[in-house]
């Protein structure tokens, strides 16, 4: 039998290169590249038309005629200083993430399940889901449901982000069912959208109040590091607030590379935490955490904790 | 290295009204050129990662649609589509695992109608190429590194894309090459 030493590196390179070329040629023979390109250009033409039509409409005026938009259309005027220019959402998100990542991992572990913070994040997840549904209904009506399936799949992925609170999951799933019903019957899209807008407003107000409560809870010198990102979020326009809070939740769950070797994990809920091979766990916890974890798809060394007896309750 | 890589300078925003038809045409021409050059290598990249060829075609097409929509903000489209397609394939795998019923064939028009899921179509590609059978024996990280390497990326570039250290890339590459060599030797070596 031939040993691996019999094959020089150059031969391997030549062989893989030849094989790669043959593979590409074989795949190409099964494709209609022009048809694929036409599919993309045609699909995106819908978006261009929508964009064009949108430019001709005063959406806020139309929306105001239907619902009370006072709570959901925050503008510069909302800030006491009329000259205040709110920073871009990505800048705010980056600032909040940076503040959270400076917290010690044990603090992050406590925060991610603190009822006040978890409540805000759960509402934010439900709020972003309701926004997606409203957008979906708008696009579905305009495109005659052409993209319904794709967007519904995106929504499913959104729901799979690891909701920590049953109430948020229930709200989002209820919206999903209502949407499925509307789609199945290809009617009542306007009514579904009106209901979704009502719920969106309610979630927006609930989230603002939840953030106020969280600020009251943490607004003291000892908790300044937690209060600061919350204060930034409270000042953030509500159009961006929920999305950034969801990012904050993801950041709290991210313990990739963190050192938890000295942290007491007894009764700490760990479900949903992402970790990596260089995350340091207390020695007597590592085996159980490995048993309770699964790989994050598309990665080789990032894992997520799913269930496990130690994740059920926390004192 | 990448003939389609573009300047890092901010790209102009796509005009939103029909008054800028010329800008749309230029946008479409540039994207179409990229698509024609890149769709097949992108599918090959996903197949090397471990995707079934028909799934790879679907994921590549979805990725190209996103690339078209975000074209003005993408500075390195060749790397961008590989990065986005890798993640999309990961999500596709997770969905397939959770809901196998959702695997009903409904492929993009990119595939010739005869290709579908028939073994005589694009899926037969998997059986025809020894390199794919050899790659299938590697762990995911090593396949990732090989896929980027096949497409001309260096260890530091791959490290950046995968979010790992260049040394880890080199180590994975070395292990992958050793395994491939052993695998091929068992089959009589490269022809």
Interface residues (C-beta under 8 A of the other chain):
Chain A: X1 X2 X3 X4 X6 X7 X9 X11 X12 X14 X15 X16 X19 X20 X22 X23 X24 X26 X27 X28 X30 X31 X32 X33 X35 X36 X37 X38 X39 X40 X41 X43 X44 X47 X48 X51 X52 X54 X55 X157 X296 X297 X298 X299 X300 X301
Chain B: X16 X17 X18 X24 X28 X32 X35 X36 X39 X40 X41 X43 X44 X47 X48 X53 X57 X61 X64 X65 X68 X69 X86 X87 X89 X90 X91 X93 X94 X108 X109 X110 X111 X112 X115 X121 X122 X125 X128 X129 X130 X131 X132 X139 X140 X141 X144 X150 X177 X178 X180 X181 X182 X184 X185 X186 X188 X189 X190 X191
